[in-house]
Amino acid sequence: MELFEVAEPGAGPYGVAVGGDGGVWFTLVHSGEVGRLAADGTVERHGLGAPGCGPAVITAGPDGAMWFSRMRDHRIGRIDGDGKADSFALPTADAGPYGITAGPDGAVWFTEMNANRIGRITVDGEVTEHPLPVAGAFPSLITAGPDGALWCTLNQADAVARIAVDGEVTVHRLPTGGTAPVGITTGTDGALWYVGIGGGLVGRITVDGRVTEHPLADRAAKPHAIAAGPDGRLWFTEWGAGRIGVLAPDGHLDGHPVPGEGSEPHGIAVAPDGTVYAALERGQIARLAAQA
């Protein structure tokens, strides 16, 4: 495992995504910046002109730029490869945007934690919002599913929701109370995979709602984010344990401790070649070869 110093302690690396340019883009949730880590370890940081905006989750957009949620000033941000950033206000006040992903329809989709809605934004900034049918669900991370729809975790409802591109929502309740799912990704097996920060587990849900659970040996590990590798392995951050976990296709669970104290791994991403990147809130990006 390699560790790259990308920010001073307190800046808060949080979300991470691999861009179409091969760079590893990350958010600095506390300092209000977006950064890029190159393959040679070079780091660039770009201020957003609003130190308290709270950039959280970041994704590669359909237009070649990176898109990210600004959860504290309730905007959606965009940054291009040259570091030019702009943002779009949301129509719902105090929406609390958080999870974000490129959709199958050429738009960007995101969750609104505080407003209990799922949002859609076009590349020119037009926003549509879809209310969830479960009150106080606290929608968290979101991903494009294998079925042409969007899927997101409902952290406070112990559920996973499917959102069709026309806004129709289907809610699938999870079998374990207190799961509190956060991270979600589409696996190479045609199913959705999620992690339960409260339940200490990795779950698999098929597009018709069938759930299989894989409890972690350390149920207090607080798994936060999850990403699928090209070989079928699922990589996830264990925020409470300072580890990067992995679930193999045969069901075997393993974990890779992050050296040092207080790493607080949050976001995770897997590059097309299988290299794993995790954002460590103490100021680093971890890089882990997939064969590790």
KALIN-V40360 format. One record per backbone hydrogen bond with DSSP energy under -1.0 kcal/mol. NH is the residue of the N-H (numbers start at 1). CO is the residue of the C=O. E is the energy in kcal/mol with one decimal. If there is no record, write none. Layout:
BEGIN
nh:NH co:CO e:E
nh:NH co:CO e:E
END
This chain:
BEGIN
nh:2 co:287 e:-2.8
nh:4 co:285 e:-2.7
nh:6 co:283 e:-2.2
nh:7 co:283 e:-1.7
nh:11 co:8 e:-2.2
nh:14 co:27 e:-2.0
nh:17 co:25 e:-2.5
nh:19 co:23 e:-2.9
nh:22 co:19 e:-1.9
nh:24 co:37 e:-2.5
nh:25 co:17 e:-2.8
nh:26 co:35 e:-2.5
nh:27 co:15 e:-1.8
nh:28 co:33 e:-2.7
nh:29 co:12 e:-2.4
nh:30 co:11 e:-2.2
nh:31 co:11 e:-1.4
nh:32 co:28 e:-1.5
nh:33 co:28 e:-1.3
nh:34 co:46 e:-2.2
nh:35 co:26 e:-3.1
nh:36 co:44 e:-2.5
nh:37 co:24 e:-3.1
nh:38 co:42 e:-2.9
nh:41 co:38 e:-2.0
nh:44 co:36 e:-2.2
nh:46 co:34 e:-2.8
nh:48 co:32 e:-1.5
nh:53 co:50 e:-2.3
nh:56 co:69 e:-2.5
nh:59 co:67 e:-2.7
nh:61 co:65 e:-3.1
nh:66 co:79 e:-2.8
nh:67 co:59 e:-2.8
nh:68 co:77 e:-2.3
nh:69 co:57 e:-2.1
nh:70 co:75 e:-2.4
nh:71 co:54 e:-1.8
nh:72 co:53 e:-2.2
nh:73 co:53 e:-1.2
nh:75 co:70 e:-1.5
nh:76 co:88 e:-2.4
nh:77 co:68 e:-3.3
nh:78 co:86 e:-2.7
nh:79 co:66 e:-2.7
nh:80 co:84 e:-2.1
nh:83 co:80 e:-2.1
nh:86 co:78 e:-2.4
nh:88 co:76 e:-2.5
nh:90 co:74 e:-1.3
nh:98 co:111 e:-1.8
nh:99 co:140 e:-1.1
nh:101 co:109 e:-2.5
nh:103 co:107 e:-3.0
nh:108 co:121 e:-2.8
nh:109 co:101 e:-2.9
nh:110 co:119 e:-2.5
nh:111 co:99 e:-2.0
nh:112 co:117 e:-2.6
nh:113 co:96 e:-2.3
nh:114 co:95 e:-1.5
nh:115 co:95 e:-1.5
nh:116 co:112 e:-1.3
nh:117 co:112 e:-1.3
nh:118 co:130 e:-2.7
nh:119 co:110 e:-3.3
nh:120 co:128 e:-2.6
nh:121 co:108 e:-3.2
nh:122 co:126 e:-2.2
nh:125 co:122 e:-2.1
nh:128 co:120 e:-2.6
nh:130 co:118 e:-3.0
nh:132 co:116 e:-2.1
nh:140 co:153 e:-2.6
nh:141 co:182 e:-1.2
nh:143 co:151 e:-2.6
nh:145 co:149 e:-3.0
nh:150 co:163 e:-2.8
nh:151 co:143 e:-2.8
nh:152 co:161 e:-2.4
nh:153 co:141 e:-1.9
nh:154 co:159 e:-3.0
nh:155 co:138 e:-1.6
nh:156 co:137 e:-2.3
nh:157 co:154 e:-1.1
nh:159 co:154 e:-1.4
nh:160 co:172 e:-2.5
nh:161 co:152 e:-3.1
nh:162 co:170 e:-3.1
nh:163 co:150 e:-3.6
nh:164 co:168 e:-2.8
nh:167 co:164 e:-2.5
nh:170 co:162 e:-2.5
nh:172 co:160 e:-3.1
nh:174 co:158 e:-2.7
nh:179 co:176 e:-1.3
nh:182 co:195 e:-2.2
nh:183 co:224 e:-1.2
nh:185 co:193 e:-2.4
nh:187 co:191 e:-2.6
nh:190 co:187 e:-1.1
nh:192 co:205 e:-2.8
nh:193 co:185 e:-3.0
nh:194 co:203 e:-2.5
nh:195 co:183 e:-1.7
nh:196 co:201 e:-2.5
nh:197 co:180 e:-1.5
nh:198 co:179 e:-2.0
nh:199 co:179 e:-1.7
nh:200 co:196 e:-1.8
nh:202 co:214 e:-2.3
nh:203 co:194 e:-3.1
nh:204 co:212 e:-2.9
nh:205 co:192 e:-3.0
nh:206 co:210 e:-2.2
nh:209 co:206 e:-2.2
nh:212 co:204 e:-2.4
nh:214 co:202 e:-3.0
nh:216 co:200 e:-2.7
nh:221 co:218 e:-1.7
nh:224 co:237 e:-2.3
nh:227 co:235 e:-2.8
nh:229 co:233 e:-3.3
nh:232 co:229 e:-1.7
nh:234 co:247 e:-2.3
nh:235 co:227 e:-3.0
nh:236 co:245 e:-2.3
nh:237 co:225 e:-1.9
nh:238 co:243 e:-2.9
nh:239 co:222 e:-1.5
nh:240 co:221 e:-2.1
nh:242 co:238 e:-1.6
nh:243 co:238 e:-1.4
nh:244 co:256 e:-2.1
nh:245 co:236 e:-3.0
nh:246 co:254 e:-2.5
nh:247 co:234 e:-2.6
nh:248 co:252 e:-2.8
nh:251 co:248 e:-2.3
nh:254 co:246 e:-2.3
nh:256 co:244 e:-2.6
nh:258 co:242 e:-2.9
nh:266 co:279 e:-2.9
nh:267 co:14 e:-2.5
nh:269 co:277 e:-2.5
nh:271 co:275 e:-2.9
nh:274 co:271 e:-2.4
nh:276 co:288 e:-3.0
nh:277 co:269 e:-3.0
nh:278 co:286 e:-1.9
nh:279 co:267 e:-2.2
nh:280 co:284 e:-3.0
nh:281 co:264 e:-2.0
nh:282 co:263 e:-1.2
nh:283 co:280 e:-2.2
nh:284 co:280 e:-1.3
nh:285 co:4 e:-2.0
nh:286 co:278 e:-2.8
nh:287 co:2 e:-2.9
nh:288 co:276 e:-2.7
nh:292 co:289 e:-2.0
END
